[in-house]
Amino acid sequence: MRPFVTGNKNDFLDAQAICEAASRPTMRYVAVKSPEQQALSALHRLREARLRERVQTANQIHALLLAFGVALPQGARGLSQARVLLAERQAELPPVAWQVLAAQLQHHDRLQQTIAELDRELAAMARQDDVACRLMTVPGIGVITASQLAADAGNAKGYGSARHFAAALGLVPRQHTTGGRQKLLGISKRGDKQLRRLLVQCAHVVMQHATQWDSAIAQWTAALMQRRHGNVVACAVANKLARVLWAILAQGGEYQPHPPQLKVKTAG
């Protein structure tokens, strides 16, 4: 409402700005979530916070050892080597450094356990939800993505079309058109970045199994991979997945691997 607030901020001007915005015919409105959707969305936010905290803890472990000249590989292999290093005490580190390393590894283990418990809880809730089960029929869509879509997107009827839904997630090109000359740039990256990231990850899964799966979207992906860069294909597949998911949310039903072709009537 900030663009419609005239002057300083107070209750009267805020109410006036709300009325002004509500009277605009092109104003976009956010769908109201049910209490169950809000609770499920909060559970996803908690999981994301723990994932970020786990990455921070792993980086702190690497930085601690690197400060003493011990370089570890990235990922889980580096953390396993840190545990071996802590158990054998091969490196010459001060006693306080060993204490900090042990505390960080214990904290990382607790985070791993918390994330695993949240994943099991979300998976159980998704399998009991009809919307999430129908979304998981789409190739590449897993439990986490389906659960978060059911919580954040709802029935998706607030979007005018499938393209509007994909645009709300930032999966359409940015435009810079002037003087009648149209110029398309990279994706806009607007809207919910978490849903966009999940859909791009699902797109990579479809790309990995495009030649093995028997579905229309897999065949389309395999053909597109022959002539476009991998990052371009990932964004294009994520856009297509978003449109398919909108159709399931707004119109019901499940994903059809081979949808029937529409018959076009010809004159004469």
C-alpha positions in Angstrom: 0.0 0.0 0.0 3.0 2.3 0.2 2.6 3.8 -3.3 -0.9 4.9 -2.3 -0.1 6.5 1.0 -0.1 10.3 0.7 2.0 12.2 3.3 3.1 10.7 6.6 2.0 7.4 7.9 -1.1 7.3 10.2 -4.2 5.3 10.6 -6.4 7.6 8.5 -4.0 7.7 5.5 -3.4 3.9 5.7 -7.2 3.3 5.5 -7.4 5.8 2.7 -4.6 4.0 0.8 -6.3 0.6 1.3 -9.5 1.9 -0.1 -7.6 3.5 -3.1 -5.8 0.2 -3.8 -8.9 -1.9 -3.5 -10.8 0.3 -6.0 -8.1 -0.3 -8.7 -9.4 -2.8 -11.4 -5.9 -4.2 -12.1 -4.9 -4.7 -8.5 -3.7 -8.2 -7.7 -4.9 -9.8 -4.4 -3.3 -12.5 -2.3 -5.4 -15.5 -1.6 -6.4 -16.0 2.1 -4.9 -19.1 3.6 -6.7 -21.5 5.9 -5.3 -22.1 9.4 -4.1 -25.6 8.2 -2.2 -24.0 5.3 -0.6 -21.4 7.5 0.5 -24.2 10.0 2.0 -26.3 7.1 3.7 -23.2 5.7 5.2 -22.5 9.1 6.6 -26.0 9.2 8.2 -25.5 5.9 9.8 -22.3 7.0 11.1 -24.0 10.1 12.7 -26.7 7.9 14.3 -24.0 5.7 15.7 -22.3 8.7 17.3 -25.5 9.9 18.8 -26.2 6.5 20.4 -22.8 6.4 21.7 -23.3 9.9 23.2 -26.6 8.9 25.1 -25.0 6.0 26.4 -22.3 8.4 27.6 -24.9 10.9 29.4 -26.9 8.2 31.1 -23.7 6.9 32.2 -22.8 10.4 33.7 -26.2 10.9 35.7 -25.8 7.6 36.8 -22.3 8.5 37.9 -23.4 12.0 40.2 -26.1 10.7 41.4 -24.0 7.7 42.6 -21.3 10.2 45.0 -23.9 11.6 46.1 -25.1 8.2 43.8 -28.1 7.9 41.9 -28.1 4.6 38.9 -30.5 4.2 36.9 -31.5 1.1 33.5 -30.0 0.6 30.3 -31.7 1.5 29.7 -34.7 3.7 33.1 -36.2 3.0 34.8 -33.2 4.6 32.7 -33.5 7.7 33.4 -37.2 8.0 37.2 -36.4 7.9 36.6 -33.8 10.6 35.1 -36.5 12.8 38.1 -38.8 12.2 40.4 -35.9 12.9 38.6 -35.2 16.2 38.8 -38.8 17.2 42.5 -39.3 16.4 43.7 -35.8 17.3 46.4 -36.0 14.5 46.6 -32.3 14.0 48.3 -29.9 16.5 45.4 -27.8 17.7 44.9 -26.0 21.0 42.6 -27.7 23.5 40.0 -24.9 23.1 39.9 -25.5 19.3 39.2 -29.2 19.8 36.3 -28.2 22.2 34.8 -25.9 19.6 35.1 -28.5 16.9 33.4 -31.1 19.0 30.6 -28.7 19.9 30.1 -27.8 16.2 30.0 -31.4 15.1 27.4 -32.2 17.8 25.3 -29.2 16.8 25.5 -30.4 13.2 24.3 -33.9 14.2 21.3 -32.4 16.1 20.4 -30.3 13.1 20.6 -33.4 10.9 18.3 -35.2 13.2 15.8 -32.3 13.4 15.7 -32.0 9.6 15.1 -35.7 9.2 12.2 -35.6 11.7 10.7 -32.6 9.8 11.1 -34.5 6.5 9.2 -37.5 7.9 6.5 -35.3 9.3 6.0 -33.4 6.1 6.0 -36.7 4.1 3.3 -38.2 6.3 1.2 -35.0 6.1 1.6 -34.9 2.3 0.5 -38.5 1.8 -2.7 -37.8 3.7 -3.5 -34.6 1.7 -5.5 -35.2 -1.5 -4.0 -32.1 -3.2 -0.4 -33.0 -2.4 -1.0 -36.6 -3.7 -2.4 -35.3 -6.9 0.5 -32.9 -7.4 3.0 -35.8 -6.8 1.6 -37.5 -9.9 3.5 -34.9 -12.0 7.0 -36.1 -13.0 9.8 -34.8 -10.8 7.5 -33.4 -8.1 8.4 -34.9 -4.7 6.9 -34.7 -1.3 8.5 -31.4 -0.2 7.5 -29.5 -3.3 4.0 -30.9 -3.4 3.5 -30.1 0.3 4.7 -26.6 0.0 2.6 -25.9 -3.1 -0.5 -27.2 -1.3 0.3 -24.8 1.6 1.4 -21.7 -0.3 -0.5 -21.9 -3.6 -3.8 -23.3 -2.3 -6.3 -23.8 -5.1 -4.4 -21.4 -7.4 -7.7 -19.8 -8.5 -6.4 -16.4 -7.6 -4.3 -16.5 -10.7 -5.9 -15.8 -14.0 -4.1 -18.5 -16.0 -1.2 -20.9 -15.9 1.1 -18.2 -17.3 0.1 -15.8 -14.5 1.1 -18.5 -12.0 4.4 -19.1 -13.6 5.0 -15.3 -13.8 4.2 -15.0 -10.1 7.0 -17.4 -9.3 9.5 -15.5 -11.5 9.8 -18.2 -14.1 9.1 -16.0 -17.2 11.5 -13.7 -19.0 12.0 -10.1 -18.0 11.0 -7.6 -20.6 12.6 -4.4 -21.7 10.4 -3.1 -24.5 10.6 0.5 -25.8 9.8 2.1 -29.1 8.1 -1.0 -30.3 11.2 -3.1 -30.0 10.8 -6.1 -27.7 13.8 -7.4 -25.8 13.5 -10.5 -23.5 16.1 -11.0 -20.8 16.6 -13.7 -18.2 13.9 -14.9 -15.8 12.4 -12.2 -13.5 13.0 -14.1 -10.2 10.0 -12.5 -8.7 7.6 -14.0 -6.1 8.3 -16.9 -3.8 12.0 -17.8 -4.3 11.6 -21.0 -2.3 9.0 -22.4 -4.6 11.0 -21.3 -7.6 14.1 -23.1 -6.3 12.1 -26.3 -5.7 10.6 -26.2 -9.2 14.1 -25.7 -10.7 15.3 -28.7 -8.7 12.4 -30.8 -9.9 13.2 -29.7 -13.5 16.8 -31.0 -13.0 15.3 -34.3 -11.9 13.1 -34.5 -15.1 16.2 -33.7 -17.2 18.2 -36.5 -15.6 15.4 -39.1 -16.4 14.1 -37.5 -19.6 15.3 -40.4 -21.8 13.9 -43.0 -19.4 10.5 -41.8 -18.5 7.5 -42.3 -20.8 5.5 -39.0 -20.6 4.9 -36.0 -22.7 6.9 -33.6 -20.6 9.9 -36.0 -20.5 9.8 -36.3 -24.3 9.5 -32.5 -24.7 12.5 -32.1 -22.2 14.6 -34.6 -24.1 14.0 -32.8 -27.4 14.8 -29.4 -25.8 18.1 -30.6 -24.3 19.3 -31.4 -27.8 19.3 -27.8 -28.9 19.5 -25.6 -25.7 21.9 -25.0 -22.8 21.2 -26.9 -19.6 20.3 -23.9 -17.5 17.9 -22.6 -20.2 16.3 -26.1 -20.3 16.0 -26.2 -16.5 14.1 -22.8 -16.4 11.9 -23.9 -19.3 11.0 -27.2 -17.7 10.3 -25.4 -14.4 8.0 -23.0 -16.2 6.1 -25.9 -17.8 5.9 -27.7 -14.4 4.4 -24.6 -12.9 1.7 -24.5 -15.6 0.9 -28.2 -15.2 0.7 -27.7 -11.4 -1.6 -24.7 -11.8 -4.0 -26.8 -14.0 -4.1 -29.5 -11.3 -4.7 -27.0 -8.5 -7.3 -24.9 -10.3 -9.1 -27.5 -12.3 -8.6 -30.7 -10.3 -7.6 -34.1 -11.6 -4.2 -35.7 -11.9 -1.3 -35.5 -14.3 -1.8 -37.4 -17.5 1.5 -38.7 -19.0 0.0 -38.6 -22.5 -2.9 -36.1 -22.7 -5.4 -36.7 -25.5 -4.8 -34.5 -28.6 -7.4 -31.9 -29.4 -9.1 -32.5 -32.8 -9.0 -29.4 -35.0 -12.0 -29.0 -37.3 -11.2 -28.0 -40.9 -13.4 -26.1 -43.2 -15.1 -28.1 -45.9 
